[in-house]
Amino acid sequence: PAARPPDHEQYEKAVQRLIFPELSQAVRERYGEYARIEIYETELLGIERTAGGDLLLMVQIVPFTGPHNSIAVVQVSLLCTPREIEIIRFEEISLFDEPIKTVRFCTVFINLCQ
Protein backbone atom coordinates (compact mmCIF):
# COMPACT_ATOMS: atom_id res chain seq x y z
CA PRO A 1 0.00 0.00 0.00
CA ALA A 2 1.06 3.59 -0.64
CA ALA A 3 2.29 5.67 2.29
CA ARG A 4 -0.31 8.02 3.71
CA PRO A 5 0.57 11.69 4.14
CA PRO A 6 1.16 12.68 7.77
CA ASP A 7 -1.89 13.77 9.71
CA HIS A 8 -0.53 16.88 11.45
CA GLU A 9 -3.61 17.21 13.65
CA GLN A 10 -2.91 13.77 15.15
CA TYR A 11 0.74 14.71 15.78
CA GLU A 12 -0.38 17.87 17.55
CA LYS A 13 -2.86 15.89 19.69
CA ALA A 14 -0.08 13.44 20.61
CA VAL A 15 2.18 16.30 21.72
CA GLN A 16 -0.68 17.84 23.72
CA ARG A 17 -1.21 14.54 25.55
CA LEU A 18 2.50 14.13 26.31
CA ILE A 19 2.96 17.57 27.84
CA PHE A 20 -0.43 17.81 29.59
CA PRO A 21 0.69 16.39 32.99
CA GLU A 22 3.56 18.90 33.32
CA LEU A 23 1.40 21.83 32.21
CA SER A 24 -1.42 20.87 34.58
CA GLN A 25 0.94 20.58 37.53
CA ALA A 26 2.55 23.95 36.76
CA VAL A 27 -0.88 25.61 36.52
CA ARG A 28 -2.00 24.18 39.88
CA GLU A 29 1.27 25.22 41.52
CA ARG A 30 0.99 28.74 40.13
CA TYR A 31 -2.75 29.44 40.52
CA GLY A 32 -4.01 26.95 43.12
CA GLU A 33 -5.62 23.54 43.21
CA TYR A 34 -8.82 24.62 41.43
CA ALA A 35 -7.01 25.94 38.36
CA ARG A 36 -7.24 23.78 35.24
CA ILE A 37 -6.44 23.72 31.53
CA GLU A 38 -8.14 21.90 28.67
CA ILE A 39 -5.87 19.35 27.02
CA TYR A 40 -6.87 20.13 23.43
CA GLU A 41 -6.96 23.90 23.98
CA THR A 42 -3.17 23.85 24.31
CA GLU A 43 -1.97 25.78 21.26
CA LEU A 44 1.34 24.56 19.86
CA LEU A 45 3.27 27.70 18.85
CA GLY A 46 6.50 26.06 17.72
CA ILE A 47 9.02 23.26 17.98
CA GLU A 48 12.79 23.70 17.71
CA ARG A 49 15.65 21.25 18.00
CA THR A 50 18.40 22.32 20.41
CA ALA A 51 22.12 21.99 19.69
CA GLY A 52 22.12 18.85 21.85
CA GLY A 53 19.29 17.26 19.84
CA ASP A 54 16.54 17.77 22.44
CA LEU A 55 13.25 19.43 21.55
CA LEU A 56 12.09 22.85 22.71
CA LEU A 57 8.30 23.23 22.57
CA MET A 58 6.51 26.55 22.82
CA VAL A 59 2.81 26.44 23.71
CA GLN A 60 0.08 28.82 24.76
CA ILE A 61 -2.52 27.92 27.38
CA VAL A 62 -5.43 29.66 29.12
CA PRO A 63 -5.79 28.38 32.69
CA PHE A 64 -9.25 28.71 34.24
CA THR A 65 -11.14 28.03 37.47
CA GLY A 66 -14.53 27.35 35.91
CA PRO A 67 -16.77 28.35 33.01
CA HIS A 68 -15.99 31.89 31.88
CA ASN A 69 -13.32 32.25 34.60
CA SER A 70 -10.10 32.45 32.62
CA ILE A 71 -7.08 33.40 34.69
CA ALA A 72 -4.50 34.41 32.09
CA VAL A 73 -3.06 33.76 28.66
CA VAL A 74 0.23 31.99 29.32
CA GLN A 75 3.10 31.05 27.03
CA VAL A 76 5.15 28.09 28.21
CA SER A 77 8.44 26.69 26.92
CA LEU A 78 9.17 23.03 27.60
CA LEU A 79 12.46 21.22 27.10
CA CYS A 80 11.85 17.62 26.02
CA THR A 81 14.75 15.24 26.52
CA PRO A 82 14.76 11.43 26.27
CA ARG A 83 14.43 11.31 30.08
CA GLU A 84 12.02 14.09 30.98
CA ILE A 85 9.85 17.03 30.01
CA GLU A 86 10.81 20.18 31.91
CA ILE A 87 9.11 23.57 31.95
CA ILE A 88 11.80 26.20 31.45
CA ARG A 89 9.61 29.29 30.99
CA PHE A 90 6.09 30.16 32.22
CA GLU A 91 5.14 33.68 31.12
CA GLU A 92 1.80 35.41 31.58
CA ILE A 93 0.99 37.33 28.41
CA SER A 94 -2.22 38.84 29.80
CA LEU A 95 -4.07 38.52 33.10
CA PHE A 96 -7.78 38.57 33.82
CA ASP A 97 -8.94 40.10 37.13
CA GLU A 98 -11.84 38.09 38.52
CA PRO A 99 -10.81 34.39 38.54
CA ILE A 100 -8.34 34.70 41.42
CA LYS A 101 -11.11 36.17 43.57
CA THR A 102 -13.38 33.33 42.42
CA VAL A 103 -10.80 30.74 43.50
CA ARG A 104 -10.52 32.32 46.93
CA PHE A 105 -14.31 32.48 47.24
CA CYS A 106 -14.67 28.81 46.20
CA THR A 107 -12.05 27.74 48.72
CA VAL A 108 -13.78 29.61 51.56
CA PHE A 109 -17.22 28.39 50.49
CA ILE A 110 -16.12 24.75 50.26
CA ASN A 111 -14.42 24.97 53.67
CA LEU A 112 -17.62 26.42 55.18
CA CYS A 113 -19.72 23.60 53.72
CA GLN A 114 -17.60 20.78 55.14
N, C-alpha and C positions, 0 to 999 in steps of 0.2 A: 504493500500500500504506500501511497505517496505521503510524505511528511506533511503534517498540518502546520499552518502558520501559528506562531505563538499567540496565545490568548493573554494579552497584557492585563486585562481586568483580573484574571485568575492569579497572575503573578502578584499584582498589587494586593489582592485579598490575602494571599499567603504571607506576604510581608506584614500586613496589618495584624494577622493572627500571631506571628512570631514576636512582634514587639509589644503587643497589647499588655502582657503581664507587667513589664517594666514601666510602661507609661501609666498604667492604672495605679501602681504602687507610688510612683512619683507624684501623681495628682492627689492621692489620699494623704501623703506626707506633707504636701504643700498646703492643701486647702481643707483638710479634715476628713474624717471617716465617711461623711455623707457625699463627698464629691465623687463624681463618676465621669467617664467618657464613653462614647459609643464606639465600638470596635471598627465599624465600617464608615464612620465619619472622620477617621484619621486620614488626613490628606497628605499623600506622599509628594513632597516638594522636590526631592532630588536624591540621587545616589551617586557617590563618588568612591573611587578606589584610592586608598591611602598608599603612600610609598612602600609600606610594609605589606601591602596586599589585602589589608582588612577593608571593610566597607564602612563608609560614613553615610548614614541616612539622615535626611532632614525631613521632618514632618510638621504638620500644623494640627493642633487639636483645640477643642472648645470644651473645657471641663464645665460641668453643671451640677446643681444640687437637686434638680427636679425640673418638671416641665416649665419652660420659659424662664428658667433661672440660670442662665449662663454666667459663669464667673469671669472668664477672660478668653481671649484668643492667644494661644501659646504656640511658639515655635520651639521644637525640641530637636537637638542633634544627638544621634545615638551612634556609638562606635560598636560595630559588630565584628567580633573576632571568632575564631573557631571554638573558643572556650566560653565566651560570654557576650551579652549585650549590655552595654554600659551607657547611661545617659551622661553626656558630657556638657550639654548646654540646655537650659530650661528658661526661656525668655518670654515674658508677657509682652505681647504686642499691643494689646488694648485690654483694659479692665472694665468690668461692669460693676455698678455700685451695690445693688440690692442683694445678690445671692449670699454674700458673707453674713449679712444680717439674718437672712433666712436660715442659714445653717445654725447660727447661734440660737435663733428662736426654736428651731426644731429640736436642738439638743436640750434646751431648757424644758420644752413641752414634753418630750419623751421622758425626761427624768421625773417630771411632775406626775406623769401617768403611771409610773412603775410602782 
